């Protein structure tokens, strides 16, 4: 039971990390400062900093998907 719980947590963290990486890459690609990215993403500048520092515990997958969508990218999931 504990091993299964750890696996689920690891999968969720991996999804959050990937979404945060997409946002960080978008910022580099567009040469955006945190304050400018925050306006586009609909969050505060400190929240953008949390994304860049990969503070996964502070975000839900849903909120990160919303931010990625605001970058103009599509998020697609696959269940296997």
Secondary structure, 3 states (H helix, E strand, C coil): CHHHHHHHHHHHHHHHHHHHHHHHHHHHHHCCCHHHHHHHHCCCHHHHHHHHCCCHHHCCHHHHHHHHHHCCCCCCCCCC
